[in-house]
Amino acid sequence: MSIRKFFFSFLVACFSLLLVGGTVGAQVSSPHFSFSPAATTIEAGETLAVAVEINTGGKSISSADAVVAFDSSLLEVTSVEEGLFFPTTTSDTSVLGEVKIYGVADSNAPKTGTGTLATINFKAKKAGTARLTFSCQSGSTADSNINEGQIDVIVCSANGTGSYTITAVTVPVG
C-alpha cells in the first residue's frame, strides 16, 4: 500500500471515529421515572424510604405526575415528602396500593435534568417481596406523565421498577 493510500485510509478511519464518538456522546436518555434505592432488604416492621426520581431526558418539563403502584398487603405508606426538583409538589394516598405525586414548575421556568420528585416512606408489614411500579400507558393522561408544555413525553418502557425483600422479624433466642 502506498503512503498516499495509507494516509487516506487513516484519515477516513479517524473521521469515522469522530462521527461515532460524537453520536455516542450526544445521546440523551428518554424522559422517565425511577426509584432509589431500586432494591434492598428490610425486616418486617421497619421503615423504607424510596425516592421517586425524574429524568427529563434533556427536555424542558413544565409538570410531571408519577403514579406508583404497590402491594398494600406488604407495604403501608406512612408519609410522602416533597422533593426538590419542582418548586410545587403534592401527593395523594387515598387509593389503597397507590401513591400519586404531582410536580409543577414555576410558569415560564420549565425544568430540565434529574432530581427527586418526592420520597415515599413505607412501613414493611410482613415478609415477602414488595414491588413498586409506575402505572404508565402511552397516550393516557390518567397515569404517570412527564409533560413538555401540553405534550406527554414520558417513555413508559424506560421507567424503573423497585423490588424490596421483606424478611420476617428476627426473634433473639435466649
N, C-alpha and C positions, 0 to 999 in steps of 0.2 A: 504494500500500500504506500502510495506517495505521501509526502509530508502534507501536501495540499489536501488530499482526501482525509488524512488523519485529523488535521486541524478542523476541517469542515464537520466531520463526524463528532469531534469533541465539542464544537460549538452547538451542534444540534442537541447533543446529549445534555449539555449544561442548560440550554434554553428549555428543554423538556422538563428537567428537574425544577427549574424556577416556576414553570407553569403549574406543575403538580404540587409543589410546596406551597405556592400562593393559594391554590384552591383549598388545600387541606387546612391551612392557617385561617382562611376566611370563613370556614364553615361555622354556623351558629346552630345551637340546639333548638329544638322546637319548643314553643310555649307549653309548659306543663307544670304539674304539682308533684311533690314527693314528700316522704315522711323522713324525719330524723329523730331518733335512730330508725332505720328500716327494719331492724331485727334486734331482739335482746331476749334475755331470760329473766323472769322475776318470780317471786313467790306469791301465792295467793294471799290477799290482804295488803300487799304492797301497792304503792302508787307508781304509776308510769306516766312520764311526761313525754308527749310526742309532738314535735314541731311540724307544722304544715308549711312546707317550703314552696315558694313560687319561683319559677324561672320564666322570664318573659320572652326568651329566645331572641333577644335583641329588638323586640317590638316595643312601641310606646303604648303602655297599657293605662286605660282610664279606670277600670274596675275589674274585680275578679270575684267569683263565687266558687267556693270549694264545698262539695257535698261529700262528706266522709261517712261510709257505711261500716258497721262493726257488729259483732255478735254480742248482744246485750246480756246473754246468759254468762258470758265470760268477763266482760268489761262494763264498768259503770262510769259515766262522765261525772267528775266531781267539780270541774270548772274549765273555762276556756279563757285564756289570757290573750289579749291583743298583741300582735306582733308589731314590728317597727317598719314593715315595708310600706304600708299605706298609712296616711295620717288618720283615717277613719276606718275602724274595723268593728263589726258587730257579729254576734253569733246567735244561733237558735238551737236549743237542745230539746225542743218539745216533742219530737218524734223519737220513740224508743229505737235504739240501734242506729241513730243518725245524728250527725252534727253538721249544721250548715254555717259556713263562715263567709261573711261578705266584707270585701275591702274596696274602698273608693279613694281615688287620687283627688287632690285639690283640682278645681277647674283650671284649665289651661296649664296644668303641670303634670302630664302623664308620667308614669314610672317605667323605668327600664332596669334590667339586671335581675339579680336574685336576692331573695331575702325571706324572712319569716312572716307569713300571713298571720298565724296565730299558733299558740301552743295549747293542745288539749291534754288535760290531766285526767287520767283514768285510775280507777281502783280495780285491781285484779280480783275477781270474785271467786273463781275456783280453777282447778287445774285444767289445762287444755291448751290448744294453740289458737290464739286470737289473731284474726286477720283484719287489716284495715285496707279499704279500697276507696277509690274516688268514683262516685256514680258519675258516669260520663258517656254521652252518646252524641256523636257528631250531628249538628243541626238542631239539637234540643236546647231550649233555654231554661228548662226546669231541673237542670243538673249542674255539674261543675262547668264553669266558663271562665275564660280569660279574654277580656274584651279590649280590642283596639278600637276606640270610639264605639260605634254601634255594631261592630263585627266581632263575632266569637272566633278567636284564632287558636284556641286550645287544640292540641293534638292528643286525643284521648289515649292512643296507643303508647305515648311517651310517658304517661303518668306512672308514678311509682306505686308500690304496694308496701304494706307493712306486715310482718309476721312476728308474733310475740309469744314465746313459750312461757306458760304459767305453770309452775311446779306446785305440788301440794305443800302445805305448811310442814316444816320440819319440826318434829317434837323431840326435844332432848330426852335421851334415855337416862334414867338415874333415879 
